[in-house]
Amino acid sequence: MTAELEGAGLPTAMISAIGPVAAELGAARVLRGIKIPHPCGDPGLDSARDHDLRLRIVRGALHAVTTAVAKPTLFDPVAPS
């Protein structure tokens, strides 16, 4: 789906725990998710730390969609900035 949206001129960012596979399937911008059942957070964390993690993922996605890419690119929103 992301490849179709990108082809229509809409930048997308896919969040996936298996980023290399998503990139190989044609997603232009892929953010490394946390776990397969919980790519956008970690229910094992306390609420404050989970909120911080989710915020970094959303900010990472916003950064990804504003970044021009020529080929599938992996972004890591969890890495320290």
HURA-V154612 format. One record per helix or strand of 2 or more residues. SS is the DSSP state (H for helix, E for strand). FROM is the first residue (numbers start at 1). LEN is the number of residues. Records with the same first field share a line. If there is no record, write none. Layout:
SS=FROM-LEN / FROM-LEN
This chain:
H=2-6 / 19-6 / 47-19
E=14-3 / 29-4 / 73-3
